[in-house]
């Protein structure tokens, strides 16, 4: 039996169907079938869709010494809750994966990534954000040291570094340069101001910022 390649004919030639007609028919048919198949799950989902999982719950968080109330879904992180319903936008969302440190806050005196903690789990703890740290801009030793040593550029990482630095100085009021480097290693700066950041923390330590 001769193959289509040997005879120079395409399938359907005997039925009087041209190559263009054959492609048009199969193309339209395939599109129709594809549309029906793809639309079926969406239609089925729309017909019987319902919300799954627990609903929003009221919580109270101690932020910078104040009891703040919010109603959040149990899946919401501390970062989303601070930046959303509590309107504390100092902690920044950058990587949202517990890597960059831009969302650093303190919980019970320890620096943590706010994007890795559920808001409901933060209840009963004392949370400190950069807003609490910057209450006295003119007289704050750490803030002035950051300015003097150009320890910030674009600003996205700055709040996280300041909170991490405060936590470091609380734990170790007189750190060495190496200890500052290690203490701030959980925070990243794309602008590369690491030297200025470390010098700023050392100066704050020398001036008694703890």
C-alpha positions, 0 to 999 in steps of 0.5 A, a space after each residue: 500500500 502506498 503512503 501519502 508521501 509516495 503518492 503525493 496525496 494527503 489524507 482525505 484527498 479521495 473524499 474531495 477535501 483539500 489540504 486547507 479545508 482539512 486543516 480548517 476543519 480539524 483546527 476548528 474542531 480542536 478549538 471547540 473541543 479544547 474550549 469545552 474541556 477547559 470550561 468544564 472545571 470553571 463551570 463546575 467550580 462556579 456552580 458549587 464553589 464555597 469557601 473552605 477553612 476557618 474565617 476571620 477571628 479577632 486578635 489583640 497584639 501588643 505593639 510598641 506598648 499599645 494593645 491593638 485590635 484587629 480581625 484577621 484570617 488565621 493564615 495572615 502573617 504578622 507582617 501583613 497584619 502590621 502593614 494592613 489593619 494595624 497601619 504600621 508600615 515600617 516593616 517592609 515586605 521584600 522577599 516575603 520568604 524569611 531571607 532578606 530581613 526587611 520585615 524584622 521586628 522584635 518579639 520579647 526583645 528578640 529580632 524575628 522576621 515578621 513574614 514568617 510568624 502568624 499574627 495569631 501566634 504573636 498574641 501575648 508577646 511584646 512586639 516592637 517595630 521601627 515606629 516605636 524605635 523612631 519616636 524621638 528622631 532628633 535625640 535617638 543615638 542609633 538614628 543619628 549614627 545611621 545618618 552620620 555614617 550614610 547607613 541607608 540609601 534606597 531605604 527598603 532595608 533600613 527599618 529592618 537593620 535598625 530593629 536588628 541593631 537595637 536587638 543586638 545592642 540590647 543583648 550585647 551593649 559593647 559589641 566588637 566589629 565582628 560581633 556587629 557583622 555577625 549580629 546583622 548577618 540576617 539582614 541584606 542590603 542590595 545597595 551594599 552599605 554594610 560598612 556604614 551600617 556596622 560603623 553606625 552600630 559601633 558608634 551607637 554602642 560607644 555612646 551608650 545606646 542599649 
